[in-house]
């Protein structure tokens, strides 16, 4: 099971690079385990999310990168955030939620 999850996660950047359009849907929500706020800012800070954005951007540029808004509109996603926002590691968050 862990190997399948690791392989699935490892394939995300390849999948993102193969897409014609990149759309981030990151509504405001509360994480079920950590109770932390999840939104576009937290999406942009997660390592795997950054890897997906970078993979798409490196192959296709930022012209076809979008995000959904709260009112269901689709607007351009500023790809520069791949390099400028703070970074969080989802593995450290998972360990914290387990009390490690």
C-alpha positions as CSV (number, residue, x, y, z in Angstrom):
1,X,0.0,0.0,0.0
2,X,2.8,2.5,0.9
3,X,4.6,1.7,-2.3
4,X,1.5,2.4,-4.4
5,X,1.0,5.8,-2.6
6,X,4.6,6.7,-3.1
7,X,4.4,5.8,-6.8
8,X,1.2,7.8,-7.2
9,X,2.7,10.8,-5.6
10,X,5.9,10.5,-7.7
11,X,3.8,10.5,-10.9
12,X,2.0,13.8,-10.1
13,X,4.7,16.1,-11.8
14,X,4.7,13.9,-14.9
15,X,1.0,14.0,-15.1
16,X,0.9,17.8,-14.6
17,X,3.5,18.3,-17.3
18,X,1.4,16.3,-19.8
19,X,-1.8,18.4,-19.3
20,X,-3.0,21.0,-21.7
21,X,-4.4,23.2,-18.9
22,X,-3.6,23.5,-15.2
23,X,-6.5,24.4,-13.0
24,X,-6.2,24.8,-9.2
25,X,-9.3,24.3,-7.2
26,X,-8.5,25.2,-3.6
27,X,-11.5,26.4,-1.7
28,X,-11.3,27.6,1.8
29,X,-11.7,24.6,4.1
30,X,-10.5,23.2,7.4
31,X,-8.1,20.3,7.3
32,X,-9.8,17.2,8.9
33,X,-6.7,16.1,10.8
34,X,-4.8,19.3,11.7
35,X,-7.7,21.7,11.8
36,X,-5.6,24.2,9.9
37,X,-7.0,26.5,7.2
38,X,-6.6,25.2,3.7
39,X,-6.9,27.6,0.8
40,X,-5.0,28.9,-2.3
41,X,-2.2,30.2,-0.1
42,X,-1.7,26.8,1.7
43,X,-1.9,25.1,-1.7
44,X,0.9,27.3,-3.1
45,X,3.0,26.5,0.0
46,X,2.8,22.7,-0.3
47,X,5.8,21.0,-1.8
48,X,3.9,18.5,-4.1
49,X,1.6,21.3,-5.3
50,X,4.7,23.4,-6.2
51,X,6.1,20.4,-8.0
52,X,2.9,20.1,-10.1
53,X,2.9,23.8,-10.9
54,X,6.6,23.8,-11.8
55,X,6.2,20.7,-14.0
56,X,3.4,22.3,-16.0
57,X,5.1,25.7,-16.1
58,X,8.4,24.3,-17.4
59,X,6.7,22.5,-20.2
60,X,3.9,24.9,-21.2
61,X,4.6,28.3,-19.5
62,X,2.0,30.2,-17.4
63,X,-0.5,31.1,-20.2
64,X,-2.7,28.1,-19.5
65,X,-2.5,28.1,-15.7
66,X,-5.7,29.0,-13.9
67,X,-7.4,29.0,-10.5
68,X,-11.0,28.7,-9.6
69,X,-12.4,31.5,-7.4
70,X,-15.0,31.3,-4.7
71,X,-17.7,32.4,-7.1
72,X,-16.8,29.7,-9.6
73,X,-14.9,32.0,-12.0
74,X,-11.7,30.9,-13.6
75,X,-8.9,33.4,-13.5
76,X,-5.2,33.2,-14.4
77,X,-2.9,31.7,-11.8
78,X,0.3,33.7,-11.2
79,X,3.0,31.0,-11.7
80,X,5.7,33.2,-10.0
81,X,4.4,31.9,-6.7
82,X,6.2,28.6,-7.4
83,X,9.4,30.4,-6.4
84,X,8.3,33.2,-4.1
85,X,5.9,31.9,-1.4
86,X,6.9,30.1,1.8
87,X,7.2,26.4,1.6
88,X,5.6,23.7,3.8
89,X,6.2,20.0,3.8
90,X,3.1,17.9,4.0
91,X,5.1,15.1,5.5
92,X,5.9,17.2,8.6
93,X,2.3,18.2,8.9
94,X,1.2,14.5,8.7
95,X,3.7,13.6,11.4
96,X,2.5,16.4,13.6
97,X,-1.1,15.3,13.2
98,X,-0.1,11.8,14.3
99,X,1.7,13.3,17.4
100,X,5.2,12.4,16.2
